[in-house]
Amino acid sequence: MSIQCQKIIRLMSRIFILHLDRMFIPLPRLITRDICLIAVLTAVCVGGNYALIGLPNIKVMDLIVFAAGFVFGTLIGATTGALTWIVYGTLNPLGFNFPIWLSTMVGETIFGIVGGILGRLEYRNLEDIYNFRFSLEMGLWGLVLTVFYDLLTNIVFAITFKVPMIAAIVTGWFIPPWFGFLHEVSNLLLFFVAVHPLIRAIRKVRGSDETWLSE
């Protein structure tokens, strides 16, 4: 690559960073309390994964990453998901495989990104969103995101270990111990029940003045 091209790329990168707050993914203005809270949420994700290691594909991580994005925005939500898998993925009791680890980390960031989009665009100006419809929508979002996550990781698994694609997908969802099915159903229920109280708890600790999640 020529020196001129390198200069252009560096200039474009600087412009991109300087204008993040005007683009689709805003650069959040964090205070010390926010940074500490994000670190705690990441630690809870990692600790929860280790604590629930005996339960196949039943985790609170996806819920927490989604809530982090909902409260802090897409960038922080994605970062929380990535940091969780950087730690848990490299120190995974079930073993380490780079392509699988990378796919899980990418898939996890999607929870934070979508949470950030929903928190910023769809529900930000509502005064009272604690109702059955909101809970149902969150449950369905949890289901959709989990299906995407499982599909992504199953595809990467099939490519990595040279397993037929259909076999990898069907095995994950329809053959005991039903890892995909358990993951999706548990997230459907967790998102339905826990998204609202978790977001309220995070915002209460954060000390936000906004009341759009008020009862």
Rosetta constraint file for C-alpha pairs under 8 A:
AtomPair CA 1 CA 5 HARMONIC 6.48 0.50
AtomPair CA 1 CA 6 HARMONIC 6.93 0.50
AtomPair CA 2 CA 6 HARMONIC 6.41 0.50
AtomPair CA 3 CA 7 HARMONIC 6.26 0.50
AtomPair CA 4 CA 8 HARMONIC 6.34 0.50
AtomPair CA 5 CA 9 HARMONIC 6.19 0.50
AtomPair CA 6 CA 10 HARMONIC 6.19 0.50
AtomPair CA 7 CA 11 HARMONIC 6.13 0.50
AtomPair CA 8 CA 12 HARMONIC 6.12 0.50
AtomPair CA 9 CA 13 HARMONIC 6.11 0.50
AtomPair CA 10 CA 14 HARMONIC 6.28 0.50
AtomPair CA 11 CA 15 HARMONIC 6.30 0.50
AtomPair CA 12 CA 16 HARMONIC 6.08 0.50
AtomPair CA 13 CA 17 HARMONIC 6.24 0.50
AtomPair CA 14 CA 18 HARMONIC 6.11 0.50
AtomPair CA 15 CA 19 HARMONIC 6.18 0.50
AtomPair CA 16 CA 20 HARMONIC 6.09 0.50
AtomPair CA 19 CA 23 HARMONIC 6.53 0.50
AtomPair CA 20 CA 24 HARMONIC 7.59 0.50
AtomPair CA 20 CA 25 HARMONIC 6.34 0.50
AtomPair CA 20 CA 26 HARMONIC 5.29 0.50
AtomPair CA 20 CA 27 HARMONIC 5.51 0.50
AtomPair CA 21 CA 25 HARMONIC 6.83 0.50
AtomPair CA 21 CA 26 HARMONIC 3.93 0.50
AtomPair CA 21 CA 27 HARMONIC 4.84 0.50
AtomPair CA 21 CA 28 HARMONIC 7.47 0.50
AtomPair CA 22 CA 26 HARMONIC 6.38 0.50
AtomPair CA 25 CA 73 HARMONIC 7.57 0.50
AtomPair CA 25 CA 74 HARMONIC 6.02 0.50
AtomPair CA 25 CA 75 HARMONIC 6.38 0.50
AtomPair CA 26 CA 73 HARMONIC 7.26 0.50
AtomPair CA 26 CA 74 HARMONIC 7.56 0.50
AtomPair CA 26 CA 75 HARMONIC 7.22 0.50
AtomPair CA 27 CA 75 HARMONIC 6.95 0.50
AtomPair CA 28 CA 72 HARMONIC 7.13 0.50
AtomPair CA 28 CA 73 HARMONIC 7.14 0.50
AtomPair CA 28 CA 75 HARMONIC 7.78 0.50
AtomPair CA 28 CA 76 HARMONIC 7.86 0.50
AtomPair CA 30 CA 34 HARMONIC 5.68 0.50
AtomPair CA 30 CA 35 HARMONIC 6.62 0.50
AtomPair CA 31 CA 35 HARMONIC 6.51 0.50
AtomPair CA 32 CA 36 HARMONIC 6.26 0.50
AtomPair CA 33 CA 37 HARMONIC 6.07 0.50
AtomPair CA 33 CA 206 HARMONIC 6.71 0.50
AtomPair CA 34 CA 38 HARMONIC 6.11 0.50
AtomPair CA 34 CA 206 HARMONIC 6.52 0.50
AtomPair CA 35 CA 39 HARMONIC 6.24 0.50
AtomPair CA 36 CA 40 HARMONIC 6.21 0.50
AtomPair CA 37 CA 41 HARMONIC 6.18 0.50
AtomPair CA 37 CA 206 HARMONIC 7.55 0.50
AtomPair CA 38 CA 42 HARMONIC 6.21 0.50
AtomPair CA 38 CA 68 HARMONIC 7.46 0.50
AtomPair CA 38 CA 76 HARMONIC 7.95 0.50
AtomPair CA 38 CA 80 HARMONIC 7.10 0.50
AtomPair CA 39 CA 43 HARMONIC 6.15 0.50
AtomPair CA 40 CA 44 HARMONIC 6.10 0.50
AtomPair CA 41 CA 45 HARMONIC 6.21 0.50
AtomPair CA 41 CA 64 HARMONIC 6.88 0.50
AtomPair CA 41 CA 65 HARMONIC 7.94 0.50
AtomPair CA 41 CA 68 HARMONIC 7.64 0.50
AtomPair CA 41 CA 80 HARMONIC 7.62 0.50
AtomPair CA 42 CA 46 HARMONIC 6.33 0.50
AtomPair CA 42 CA 80 HARMONIC 5.75 0.50
AtomPair CA 42 CA 81 HARMONIC 7.63 0.50
AtomPair CA 42 CA 83 HARMONIC 6.91 0.50
AtomPair CA 42 CA 84 HARMONIC 5.71 0.50
AtomPair CA 43 CA 47 HARMONIC 5.96 0.50
AtomPair CA 43 CA 84 HARMONIC 7.53 0.50
AtomPair CA 44 CA 48 HARMONIC 5.71 0.50
AtomPair CA 44 CA 61 HARMONIC 7.94 0.50
AtomPair CA 45 CA 49 HARMONIC 6.24 0.50
AtomPair CA 45 CA 60 HARMONIC 6.80 0.50
AtomPair CA 45 CA 61 HARMONIC 4.71 0.50
AtomPair CA 45 CA 64 HARMONIC 6.82 0.50
AtomPair CA 45 CA 65 HARMONIC 7.90 0.50
AtomPair CA 45 CA 84 HARMONIC 6.37 0.50
AtomPair CA 46 CA 50 HARMONIC 6.54 0.50
AtomPair CA 46 CA 61 HARMONIC 7.53 0.50
AtomPair CA 46 CA 84 HARMONIC 5.75 0.50
AtomPair CA 46 CA 85 HARMONIC 7.91 0.50
AtomPair CA 46 CA 87 HARMONIC 7.22 0.50
AtomPair CA 46 CA 88 HARMONIC 5.91 0.50
AtomPair CA 47 CA 51 HARMONIC 6.07 0.50
AtomPair CA 48 CA 52 HARMONIC 6.02 0.50
AtomPair CA 48 CA 59 HARMONIC 6.91 0.50
AtomPair CA 48 CA 60 HARMONIC 6.51 0.50
AtomPair CA 48 CA 61 HARMONIC 6.98 0.50
AtomPair CA 49 CA 53 HARMONIC 5.96 0.50
AtomPair CA 49 CA 59 HARMONIC 6.14 0.50
AtomPair CA 49 CA 60 HARMONIC 7.50 0.50
AtomPair CA 49 CA 61 HARMONIC 6.97 0.50
AtomPair CA 49 CA 88 HARMONIC 7.61 0.50
AtomPair CA 52 CA 58 HARMONIC 7.11 0.50
AtomPair CA 52 CA 59 HARMONIC 6.57 0.50
AtomPair CA 56 CA 179 HARMONIC 6.24 0.50
AtomPair CA 56 CA 182 HARMONIC 7.49 0.50
AtomPair CA 56 CA 183 HARMONIC 7.84 0.50
AtomPair CA 57 CA 179 HARMONIC 5.89 0.50
AtomPair CA 57 CA 180 HARMONIC 7.40 0.50
AtomPair CA 57 CA 182 HARMONIC 6.41 0.50
AtomPair CA 57 CA 183 HARMONIC 4.93 0.50
AtomPair CA 58 CA 182 HARMONIC 6.80 0.50
AtomPair CA 58 CA 183 HARMONIC 5.61 0.50
AtomPair CA 58 CA 186 HARMONIC 6.20 0.50
AtomPair CA 58 CA 187 HARMONIC 7.74 0.50
AtomPair CA 59 CA 183 HARMONIC 7.90 0.50
AtomPair CA 60 CA 64 HARMONIC 6.34 0.50
AtomPair CA 60 CA 190 HARMONIC 7.83 0.50
AtomPair CA 61 CA 65 HARMONIC 6.13 0.50
AtomPair CA 62 CA 66 HARMONIC 6.10 0.50
AtomPair CA 62 CA 81 HARMONIC 7.99 0.50
AtomPair CA 62 CA 108 HARMONIC 6.90 0.50
AtomPair CA 62 CA 111 HARMONIC 6.44 0.50
AtomPair CA 62 CA 187 HARMONIC 7.67 0.50
AtomPair CA 63 CA 67 HARMONIC 6.19 0.50
AtomPair CA 63 CA 142 HARMONIC 7.88 0.50
AtomPair CA 63 CA 187 HARMONIC 7.44 0.50
AtomPair CA 63 CA 190 HARMONIC 7.11 0.50
AtomPair CA 63 CA 191 HARMONIC 6.39 0.50
AtomPair CA 63 CA 194 HARMONIC 7.93 0.50
AtomPair CA 63 CA 195 HARMONIC 6.97 0.50
AtomPair CA 64 CA 68 HARMONIC 6.07 0.50
AtomPair CA 64 CA 198 HARMONIC 7.93 0.50
AtomPair CA 65 CA 69 HARMONIC 6.33 0.50
AtomPair CA 65 CA 77 HARMONIC 5.68 0.50
AtomPair CA 65 CA 78 HARMONIC 7.47 0.50
AtomPair CA 65 CA 80 HARMONIC 6.07 0.50
AtomPair CA 65 CA 81 HARMONIC 5.62 0.50
AtomPair CA 65 CA 108 HARMONIC 7.67 0.50
AtomPair CA 65 CA 109 HARMONIC 7.77 0.50
AtomPair CA 65 CA 111 HARMONIC 6.17 0.50
AtomPair CA 65 CA 112 HARMONIC 5.15 0.50
AtomPair CA 65 CA 115 HARMONIC 7.98 0.50
AtomPair CA 66 CA 70 HARMONIC 6.19 0.50
AtomPair CA 66 CA 77 HARMONIC 6.50 0.50
AtomPair CA 66 CA 111 HARMONIC 4.91 0.50
AtomPair CA 66 CA 112 HARMONIC 4.53 0.50
AtomPair CA 66 CA 113 HARMONIC 7.60 0.50
AtomPair CA 66 CA 114 HARMONIC 7.22 0.50
AtomPair CA 66 CA 115 HARMONIC 4.73 0.50
AtomPair CA 66 CA 116 HARMONIC 7.52 0.50
AtomPair CA 67 CA 71 HARMONIC 6.20 0.50
AtomPair CA 67 CA 77 HARMONIC 7.62 0.50
AtomPair CA 67 CA 112 HARMONIC 7.33 0.50
AtomPair CA 67 CA 115 HARMONIC 6.34 0.50
AtomPair CA 67 CA 195 HARMONIC 6.66 0.50
AtomPair CA 67 CA 198 HARMONIC 6.95 0.50
AtomPair CA 67 CA 199 HARMONIC 5.78 0.50
AtomPair CA 68 CA 72 HARMONIC 5.80 0.50
AtomPair CA 68 CA 73 HARMONIC 7.34 0.50
AtomPair CA 68 CA 76 HARMONIC 6.88 0.50
AtomPair CA 68 CA 77 HARMONIC 4.98 0.50
AtomPair CA 68 CA 80 HARMONIC 7.29 0.50
AtomPair CA 68 CA 112 HARMONIC 6.58 0.50
AtomPair CA 68 CA 115 HARMONIC 7.48 0.50
AtomPair CA 68 CA 116 HARMONIC 7.76 0.50
AtomPair CA 68 CA 199 HARMONIC 7.92 0.50
AtomPair CA 69 CA 73 HARMONIC 4.60 0.50
AtomPair CA 69 CA 74 HARMONIC 5.07 0.50
AtomPair CA 69 CA 75 HARMONIC 7.32 0.50
AtomPair CA 69 CA 76 HARMONIC 5.98 0.50
AtomPair CA 69 CA 77 HARMONIC 3.58 0.50
AtomPair CA 69 CA 78 HARMONIC 6.99 0.50
AtomPair CA 69 CA 111 HARMONIC 7.70 0.50
AtomPair CA 69 CA 112 HARMONIC 4.44 0.50
AtomPair CA 69 CA 113 HARMONIC 6.14 0.50
AtomPair CA 69 CA 114 HARMONIC 7.35 0.50
AtomPair CA 69 CA 115 HARMONIC 4.72 0.50
AtomPair CA 69 CA 116 HARMONIC 4.12 0.50
AtomPair CA 69 CA 117 HARMONIC 7.85 0.50
AtomPair CA 69 CA 119 HARMONIC 7.49 0.50
AtomPair CA 70 CA 74 HARMONIC 7.50 0.50
AtomPair CA 70 CA 77 HARMONIC 7.39 0.50
AtomPair CA 70 CA 112 HARMONIC 7.37 0.50
AtomPair CA 70 CA 114 HARMONIC 7.99 0.50
AtomPair CA 70 CA 115 HARMONIC 4.42 0.50
AtomPair CA 70 CA 116 HARMONIC 4.33 0.50
AtomPair CA 70 CA 117 HARMONIC 7.24 0.50
AtomPair CA 70 CA 118 HARMONIC 6.55 0.50
AtomPair CA 70 CA 119 HARMONIC 4.39 0.50
AtomPair CA 70 CA 120 HARMONIC 7.22 0.50
AtomPair CA 70 CA 199 HARMONIC 7.50 0.50
AtomPair CA 71 CA 116 HARMONIC 7.01 0.50
AtomPair CA 71 CA 119 HARMONIC 6.54 0.50
AtomPair CA 71 CA 199 HARMONIC 6.73 0.50
AtomPair CA 71 CA 202 HARMONIC 7.57 0.50
AtomPair CA 71 CA 203 HARMONIC 7.04 0.50
AtomPair CA 72 CA 76 HARMONIC 5.94 0.50
AtomPair CA 72 CA 77 HARMONIC 6.84 0.50
AtomPair CA 72 CA 116 HARMONIC 6.99 0.50
AtomPair CA 73 CA 77 HARMONIC 6.10 0.50
AtomPair CA 73 CA 112 HARMONIC 7.87 0.50
AtomPair CA 73 CA 113 HARMONIC 7.48 0.50
AtomPair CA 73 CA 115 HARMONIC 7.51 0.50
AtomPair CA 73 CA 116 HARMONIC 4.20 0.50
AtomPair CA 73 CA 117 HARMONIC 7.17 0.50
AtomPair CA 73 CA 119 HARMONIC 7.27 0.50
AtomPair CA 73 CA 120 HARMONIC 7.01 0.50
AtomPair CA 74 CA 78 HARMONIC 6.01 0.50
AtomPair CA 74 CA 112 HARMONIC 5.85 0.50
AtomPair CA 74 CA 113 HARMONIC 4.28 0.50
AtomPair CA 74 CA 114 HARMONIC 7.03 0.50
AtomPair CA 74 CA 115 HARMONIC 6.87 0.50
AtomPair CA 74 CA 116 HARMONIC 4.08 0.50
AtomPair CA 74 CA 117 HARMONIC 6.37 0.50
AtomPair CA 75 CA 79 HARMONIC 6.12 0.50
AtomPair CA 75 CA 112 HARMONIC 7.73 0.50
AtomPair CA 75 CA 113 HARMONIC 6.89 0.50
AtomPair CA 75 CA 116 HARMONIC 7.74 0.50
AtomPair CA 76 CA 80 HARMONIC 6.02 0.50
AtomPair CA 76 CA 112 HARMONIC 7.36 0.50
AtomPair CA 77 CA 81 HARMONIC 6.44 0.50
AtomPair CA 77 CA 109 HARMONIC 6.90 0.50
AtomPair CA 77 CA 111 HARMONIC 7.41 0.50
AtomPair CA 77 CA 112 HARMONIC 3.72 0.50
AtomPair CA 77 CA 113 HARMONIC 5.88 0.50
AtomPair CA 77 CA 115 HARMONIC 7.21 0.50
AtomPair CA 77 CA 116 HARMONIC 6.58 0.50
AtomPair CA 78 CA 82 HARMONIC 6.19 0.50
AtomPair CA 78 CA 108 HARMONIC 7.43 0.50
AtomPair CA 78 CA 109 HARMONIC 4.12 0.50
AtomPair CA 78 CA 110 HARMONIC 6.66 0.50
AtomPair CA 78 CA 111 HARMONIC 7.27 0.50
AtomPair CA 78 CA 112 HARMONIC 4.57 0.50
AtomPair CA 78 CA 113 HARMONIC 5.54 0.50
AtomPair CA 79 CA 83 HARMONIC 5.97 0.50
AtomPair CA 79 CA 109 HARMONIC 6.93 0.50
AtomPair CA 79 CA 112 HARMONIC 7.79 0.50
AtomPair CA 80 CA 84 HARMONIC 6.14 0.50
AtomPair CA 80 CA 109 HARMONIC 7.59 0.50
AtomPair CA 80 CA 112 HARMONIC 7.41 0.50
AtomPair CA 81 CA 85 HARMONIC 6.52 0.50
AtomPair CA 81 CA 105 HARMONIC 6.81 0.50
AtomPair CA 81 CA 108 HARMONIC 5.22 0.50
AtomPair CA 81 CA 109 HARMONIC 4.91 0.50
AtomPair CA 81 CA 111 HARMONIC 7.65 0.50
AtomPair CA 81 CA 112 HARMONIC 6.62 0.50
AtomPair CA 82 CA 86 HARMONIC 6.11 0.50
AtomPair CA 82 CA 105 HARMONIC 5.36 0.50
AtomPair CA 82 CA 106 HARMONIC 7.22 0.50
AtomPair CA 82 CA 108 HARMONIC 6.84 0.50
AtomPair CA 82 CA 109 HARMONIC 5.98 0.50
AtomPair CA 83 CA 87 HARMONIC 6.43 0.50
AtomPair CA 84 CA 88 HARMONIC 5.97 0.50
AtomPair CA 84 CA 89 HARMONIC 7.79 0.50
AtomPair CA 85 CA 89 HARMONIC 4.73 0.50
AtomPair CA 85 CA 90 HARMONIC 7.46 0.50
AtomPair CA 85 CA 101 HARMONIC 7.52 0.50
AtomPair CA 85 CA 104 HARMONIC 7.34 0.50
AtomPair CA 85 CA 105 HARMONIC 5.48 0.50
AtomPair CA 85 CA 108 HARMONIC 7.98 0.50
AtomPair CA 86 CA 90 HARMONIC 6.08 0.50
AtomPair CA 86 CA 105 HARMONIC 7.50 0.50
AtomPair CA 87 CA 91 HARMONIC 6.22 0.50
AtomPair CA 88 CA 92 HARMONIC 5.42 0.50
AtomPair CA 89 CA 96 HARMONIC 6.77 0.50
AtomPair CA 89 CA 101 HARMONIC 5.91 0.50
AtomPair CA 90 CA 96 HARMONIC 6.26 0.50
AtomPair CA 90 CA 101 HARMONIC 7.88 0.50
AtomPair CA 91 CA 95 HARMONIC 7.75 0.50
AtomPair CA 91 CA 96 HARMONIC 7.66 0.50
AtomPair CA 92 CA 96 HARMONIC 6.44 0.50
AtomPair CA 96 CA 100 HARMONIC 7.95 0.50
AtomPair CA 96 CA 101 HARMONIC 6.95 0.50
AtomPair CA 97 CA 101 HARMONIC 5.88 0.50
AtomPair CA 98 CA 102 HARMONIC 6.01 0.50
AtomPair CA 99 CA 103 HARMONIC 6.17 0.50
AtomPair CA 99 CA 156 HARMONIC 6.88 0.50
AtomPair CA 99 CA 157 HARMONIC 7.94 0.50
AtomPair CA 99 CA 160 HARMONIC 7.00 0.50
AtomPair CA 100 CA 104 HARMONIC 6.19 0.50
AtomPair CA 100 CA 153 HARMONIC 6.60 0.50
AtomPair CA 100 CA 156 HARMONIC 6.39 0.50
AtomPair CA 100 CA 157 HARMONIC 6.38 0.50
AtomPair CA 100 CA 160 HARMONIC 7.90 0.50
AtomPair CA 101 CA 105 HARMONIC 6.21 0.50
AtomPair CA 102 CA 106 HARMONIC 6.19 0.50
AtomPair CA 103 CA 107 HARMONIC 5.96 0.50
AtomPair CA 103 CA 152 HARMONIC 6.85 0.50
AtomPair CA 103 CA 153 HARMONIC 5.72 0.50
AtomPair CA 103 CA 156 HARMONIC 6.85 0.50
AtomPair CA 104 CA 108 HARMONIC 5.99 0.50
AtomPair CA 104 CA 149 HARMONIC 7.45 0.50
AtomPair CA 104 CA 153 HARMONIC 6.28 0.50
AtomPair CA 105 CA 109 HARMONIC 6.38 0.50
AtomPair CA 106 CA 110 HARMONIC 6.82 0.50
AtomPair CA 107 CA 111 HARMONIC 7.38 0.50
AtomPair CA 107 CA 148 HARMONIC 7.70 0.50
AtomPair CA 107 CA 149 HARMONIC 5.07 0.50
AtomPair CA 107 CA 152 HARMONIC 7.08 0.50
AtomPair CA 107 CA 153 HARMONIC 7.72 0.50
AtomPair CA 108 CA 112 HARMONIC 7.20 0.50
AtomPair CA 108 CA 149 HARMONIC 7.24 0.50
AtomPair CA 109 CA 113 HARMONIC 6.21 0.50
AtomPair CA 110 CA 114 HARMONIC 6.00 0.50
AtomPair CA 110 CA 145 HARMONIC 7.51 0.50
AtomPair CA 111 CA 115 HARMONIC 6.03 0.50
AtomPair CA 111 CA 145 HARMONIC 6.60 0.50
AtomPair CA 112 CA 116 HARMONIC 6.08 0.50
AtomPair CA 113 CA 117 HARMONIC 6.29 0.50
AtomPair CA 114 CA 118 HARMONIC 6.17 0.50
AtomPair CA 115 CA 119 HARMONIC 6.06 0.50
AtomPair CA 116 CA 120 HARMONIC 6.01 0.50
AtomPair CA 117 CA 121 HARMONIC 5.83 0.50
AtomPair CA 117 CA 122 HARMONIC 7.59 0.50
AtomPair CA 118 CA 122 HARMONIC 5.11 0.50
AtomPair CA 118 CA 123 HARMONIC 6.44 0.50
AtomPair CA 119 CA 123 HARMONIC 5.56 0.50
AtomPair CA 119 CA 124 HARMONIC 5.70 0.50
AtomPair CA 120 CA 124 HARMONIC 5.42 0.50
AtomPair CA 123 CA 129 HARMONIC 7.51 0.50
AtomPair CA 123 CA 212 HARMONIC 7.97 0.50
AtomPair CA 124 CA 212 HARMONIC 6.63 0.50
AtomPair CA 125 CA 212 HARMONIC 6.25 0.50
AtomPair CA 126 CA 212 HARMONIC 5.33 0.50
AtomPair CA 126 CA 213 HARMONIC 7.71 0.50
AtomPair CA 127 CA 211 HARMONIC 6.52 0.50
AtomPair CA 127 CA 212 HARMONIC 4.15 0.50
AtomPair CA 127 CA 213 HARMONIC 6.45 0.50
AtomPair CA 127 CA 214 HARMONIC 6.65 0.50
AtomPair CA 128 CA 212 HARMONIC 6.00 0.50
AtomPair CA 128 CA 213 HARMONIC 5.94 0.50
AtomPair CA 128 CA 214 HARMONIC 5.87 0.50
AtomPair CA 128 CA 215 HARMONIC 6.19 0.50
AtomPair CA 129 CA 134 HARMONIC 6.15 0.50
AtomPair CA 129 CA 212 HARMONIC 7.48 0.50
AtomPair CA 129 CA 213 HARMONIC 6.39 0.50
AtomPair CA 129 CA 214 HARMONIC 7.91 0.50
AtomPair CA 129 CA 215 HARMONIC 7.97 0.50
AtomPair CA 130 CA 134 HARMONIC 6.31 0.50
AtomPair CA 130 CA 135 HARMONIC 7.34 0.50
AtomPair CA 130 CA 196 HARMONIC 6.94 0.50
AtomPair CA 130 CA 213 HARMONIC 7.25 0.50
AtomPair CA 130 CA 214 HARMONIC 7.88 0.50
AtomPair CA 130 CA 215 HARMONIC 6.52 0.50
AtomPair CA 131 CA 135 HARMONIC 6.43 0.50
AtomPair CA 132 CA 136 HARMONIC 5.99 0.50
AtomPair CA 133 CA 137 HARMONIC 6.07 0.50
AtomPair CA 134 CA 138 HARMONIC 6.18 0.50
AtomPair CA 135 CA 139 HARMONIC 6.14 0.50
AtomPair CA 135 CA 191 HARMONIC 7.38 0.50
AtomPair CA 135 CA 192 HARMONIC 4.75 0.50
AtomPair CA 135 CA 193 HARMONIC 6.75 0.50
AtomPair CA 135 CA 195 HARMONIC 7.56 0.50
AtomPair CA 135 CA 196 HARMONIC 7.39 0.50
AtomPair CA 136 CA 140 HARMONIC 6.18 0.50
AtomPair CA 136 CA 192 HARMONIC 5.73 0.50
AtomPair CA 137 CA 141 HARMONIC 6.10 0.50
AtomPair CA 137 CA 192 HARMONIC 7.64 0.50
AtomPair CA 138 CA 142 HARMONIC 6.12 0.50
AtomPair CA 138 CA 191 HARMONIC 5.52 0.50
AtomPair CA 138 CA 192 HARMONIC 5.61 0.50
AtomPair CA 138 CA 195 HARMONIC 6.96 0.50
AtomPair CA 139 CA 143 HARMONIC 6.31 0.50
AtomPair CA 139 CA 187 HARMONIC 7.30 0.50
AtomPair CA 139 CA 188 HARMONIC 4.57 0.50
AtomPair CA 139 CA 189 HARMONIC 6.28 0.50
AtomPair CA 139 CA 190 HARMONIC 7.23 0.50
AtomPair CA 139 CA 191 HARMONIC 4.59 0.50
AtomPair CA 139 CA 192 HARMONIC 4.07 0.50
AtomPair CA 139 CA 193 HARMONIC 7.80 0.50
AtomPair CA 140 CA 144 HARMONIC 6.14 0.50
AtomPair CA 140 CA 188 HARMONIC 6.30 0.50
AtomPair CA 140 CA 191 HARMONIC 7.98 0.50
AtomPair CA 140 CA 192 HARMONIC 7.80 0.50
AtomPair CA 141 CA 145 HARMONIC 6.02 0.50
AtomPair CA 141 CA 188 HARMONIC 7.85 0.50
AtomPair CA 141 CA 191 HARMONIC 7.87 0.50
AtomPair CA 142 CA 146 HARMONIC 6.04 0.50
AtomPair CA 142 CA 184 HARMONIC 7.67 0.50
AtomPair CA 142 CA 187 HARMONIC 5.58 0.50
AtomPair CA 142 CA 188 HARMONIC 5.32 0.50
AtomPair CA 142 CA 191 HARMONIC 5.71 0.50
AtomPair CA 143 CA 147 HARMONIC 6.18 0.50
AtomPair CA 143 CA 184 HARMONIC 5.45 0.50
AtomPair CA 143 CA 185 HARMONIC 7.13 0.50
AtomPair CA 143 CA 187 HARMONIC 6.21 0.50
AtomPair CA 143 CA 188 HARMONIC 5.00 0.50
AtomPair CA 144 CA 148 HARMONIC 6.34 0.50
AtomPair CA 145 CA 149 HARMONIC 6.12 0.50
AtomPair CA 146 CA 150 HARMONIC 6.03 0.50
AtomPair CA 146 CA 183 HARMONIC 7.08 0.50
AtomPair CA 146 CA 184 HARMONIC 5.58 0.50
AtomPair CA 146 CA 187 HARMONIC 7.18 0.50
AtomPair CA 147 CA 151 HARMONIC 5.98 0.50
AtomPair CA 147 CA 180 HARMONIC 7.83 0.50
AtomPair CA 147 CA 184 HARMONIC 6.51 0.50
AtomPair CA 148 CA 152 HARMONIC 6.09 0.50
AtomPair CA 149 CA 153 HARMONIC 6.26 0.50
AtomPair CA 150 CA 154 HARMONIC 5.94 0.50
AtomPair CA 150 CA 180 HARMONIC 6.31 0.50
AtomPair CA 151 CA 155 HARMONIC 6.12 0.50
AtomPair CA 151 CA 169 HARMONIC 6.95 0.50
AtomPair CA 152 CA 156 HARMONIC 6.33 0.50
AtomPair CA 153 CA 157 HARMONIC 6.00 0.50
AtomPair CA 154 CA 158 HARMONIC 6.14 0.50
AtomPair CA 154 CA 165 HARMONIC 7.89 0.50
AtomPair CA 154 CA 168 HARMONIC 5.93 0.50
AtomPair CA 154 CA 169 HARMONIC 5.78 0.50
AtomPair CA 154 CA 172 HARMONIC 7.33 0.50
AtomPair CA 155 CA 159 HARMONIC 6.30 0.50
AtomPair CA 155 CA 165 HARMONIC 6.35 0.50
AtomPair CA 155 CA 168 HARMONIC 7.26 0.50
AtomPair CA 155 CA 169 HARMONIC 7.32 0.50
AtomPair CA 156 CA 160 HARMONIC 5.96 0.50
AtomPair CA 157 CA 161 HARMONIC 6.07 0.50
AtomPair CA 157 CA 162 HARMONIC 7.98 0.50
AtomPair CA 157 CA 163 HARMONIC 7.61 0.50
AtomPair CA 157 CA 168 HARMONIC 7.36 0.50
AtomPair CA 158 CA 162 HARMONIC 5.42 0.50
AtomPair CA 158 CA 163 HARMONIC 4.49 0.50
AtomPair CA 158 CA 164 HARMONIC 6.14 0.50
AtomPair CA 158 CA 165 HARMONIC 5.46 0.50
AtomPair CA 158 CA 168 HARMONIC 5.83 0.50
AtomPair CA 159 CA 163 HARMONIC 6.60 0.50
AtomPair CA 159 CA 165 HARMONIC 7.61 0.50
AtomPair CA 163 CA 167 HARMONIC 7.05 0.50
AtomPair CA 163 CA 168 HARMONIC 6.50 0.50
AtomPair CA 164 CA 168 HARMONIC 6.33 0.50
AtomPair CA 165 CA 169 HARMONIC 6.38 0.50
AtomPair CA 166 CA 170 HARMONIC 5.97 0.50
AtomPair CA 167 CA 171 HARMONIC 5.86 0.50
AtomPair CA 168 CA 172 HARMONIC 6.29 0.50
AtomPair CA 169 CA 173 HARMONIC 6.53 0.50
AtomPair CA 170 CA 174 HARMONIC 5.57 0.50
AtomPair CA 170 CA 175 HARMONIC 7.09 0.50
AtomPair CA 171 CA 175 HARMONIC 5.00 0.50
AtomPair CA 171 CA 176 HARMONIC 7.85 0.50
AtomPair CA 171 CA 178 HARMONIC 7.57 0.50
AtomPair CA 172 CA 178 HARMONIC 5.95 0.50
AtomPair CA 172 CA 179 HARMONIC 5.56 0.50
AtomPair CA 172 CA 180 HARMONIC 5.08 0.50
AtomPair CA 172 CA 181 HARMONIC 7.57 0.50
AtomPair CA 173 CA 178 HARMONIC 5.26 0.50
AtomPair CA 173 CA 179 HARMONIC 6.37 0.50
AtomPair CA 173 CA 180 HARMONIC 4.65 0.50
AtomPair CA 173 CA 181 HARMONIC 5.18 0.50
AtomPair CA 174 CA 178 HARMONIC 5.78 0.50
AtomPair CA 174 CA 181 HARMONIC 7.36 0.50
AtomPair CA 178 CA 182 HARMONIC 6.06 0.50
AtomPair CA 179 CA 183 HARMONIC 6.12 0.50
AtomPair CA 180 CA 184 HARMONIC 6.19 0.50
AtomPair CA 181 CA 185 HARMONIC 6.10 0.50
AtomPair CA 182 CA 186 HARMONIC 5.88 0.50
AtomPair CA 183 CA 187 HARMONIC 6.17 0.50
AtomPair CA 184 CA 188 HARMONIC 6.07 0.50
AtomPair CA 185 CA 189 HARMONIC 6.35 0.50
AtomPair CA 186 CA 190 HARMONIC 6.02 0.50
AtomPair CA 187 CA 191 HARMONIC 5.79 0.50
AtomPair CA 188 CA 192 HARMONIC 6.11 0.50
AtomPair CA 189 CA 193 HARMONIC 6.12 0.50
AtomPair CA 190 CA 194 HARMONIC 5.51 0.50
AtomPair CA 190 CA 195 HARMONIC 7.38 0.50
AtomPair CA 191 CA 195 HARMONIC 5.13 0.50
AtomPair CA 194 CA 198 HARMONIC 5.92 0.50
AtomPair CA 195 CA 199 HARMONIC 6.09 0.50
AtomPair CA 196 CA 200 HARMONIC 6.19 0.50
AtomPair CA 197 CA 201 HARMONIC 6.05 0.50
AtomPair CA 198 CA 202 HARMONIC 6.20 0.50
AtomPair CA 199 CA 203 HARMONIC 6.14 0.50
AtomPair CA 200 CA 204 HARMONIC 5.99 0.50
AtomPair CA 200 CA 213 HARMONIC 6.51 0.50
AtomPair CA 201 CA 205 HARMONIC 6.26 0.50
AtomPair CA 202 CA 206 HARMONIC 6.04 0.50
AtomPair CA 203 CA 207 HARMONIC 6.04 0.50
AtomPair CA 203 CA 208 HARMONIC 5.76 0.50
AtomPair CA 204 CA 208 HARMONIC 6.62 0.50
